[in-house]
Amino acid sequence: MKKKTGRAVARLTELMDIPGEPALGVARVTVTGGHKVQIENHRGLLEYEADRITVNTMDVPVRIRGRGLEIAAMSDLELAVTGKVDGVEFVR
């Protein structure tokens, strides 16, 4: 039943031409210039070190690697990481 509901919501957001990420709870990861990573629809932190931050999402955790990484802002829905970003990966 959950799969059908998810597909229905995805189809509806497509028909209405609205972004599906917020409606589906899917994470949106935006990397800006190698110095900022923004994650929408996160589920909290799993790991926080100066060279590695792992963020939980609905689907798969997202790992940010770099140097001098800091949480610049965090709310219930959005998270911003700043510092020298060397890479972003999905942890399977």
C-alpha positions in Angstrom: 0.0 0.0 0.0 2.9 2.4 0.9 4.4 1.9 -2.6 1.1 2.8 -4.3 0.7 5.9 -2.2 4.3 7.0 -3.0 3.8 6.5 -6.7 0.5 8.4 -6.6 2.1 11.3 -4.8 5.0 11.3 -7.3 2.6 11.3 -10.2 0.5 14.0 -8.7 3.5 16.3 -8.1 4.7 15.7 -11.6 1.2 16.6 -13.1 1.0 19.7 -10.9 4.6 20.6 -11.9 5.8 21.0 -8.3 9.0 19.7 -6.7 8.4 16.2 -5.4 11.2 16.1 -2.8 9.2 17.8 0.0 6.0 15.9 -0.7 7.8 12.5 -0.9 10.3 13.2 1.9 13.2 12.6 -0.4 16.5 14.3 0.4 17.8 17.0 -1.8 21.5 17.5 -1.7 23.0 20.8 -3.1 26.8 21.4 -3.3 27.9 25.0 -3.9 31.4 25.7 -5.0 33.2 23.1 -3.0 32.6 25.0 0.3 28.9 24.4 1.1 26.6 21.4 1.2 22.9 21.9 1.9 20.6 18.9 2.6 16.9 19.2 2.7 14.6 16.6 4.3 17.4 15.2 6.5 16.7 12.9 9.5 19.5 14.0 11.8 23.3 13.5 12.2 24.9 10.1 12.3 28.5 11.2 12.6 30.2 14.6 13.1 33.9 15.1 12.8 36.0 18.0 11.4 36.8 15.8 8.3 33.6 13.8 7.9 29.9 14.4 8.6 27.3 11.7 7.9 23.7 12.8 7.6 20.7 10.4 7.9 18.0 10.7 5.2 14.9 8.7 4.4 16.6 6.7 1.7 20.3 6.4 2.4 22.8 8.3 4.6 24.9 11.0 2.9 28.6 11.4 3.9 30.4 14.7 3.4 34.2 14.5 3.4 36.5 17.4 3.7 38.5 19.7 6.0 37.3 22.1 8.7 33.7 21.0 8.2 31.1 22.7 10.4 27.3 22.6 10.8 26.5 26.2 9.7 22.7 25.8 10.2 20.3 23.1 11.1 16.5 23.0 11.4 14.0 20.1 11.3 14.1 20.1 7.5 17.3 21.6 6.4 21.0 21.3 7.2 23.9 23.4 5.9 27.6 22.2 6.2 30.5 24.6 5.4 34.2 24.1 5.1 36.5 22.6 2.4 34.3 19.9 0.8 36.3 17.2 -0.9 33.4 14.8 -1.7 29.8 13.9 -1.1 28.7 10.2 -1.2 25.7 8.1 -0.6 26.6 5.4 2.0 25.1 2.0 1.0 
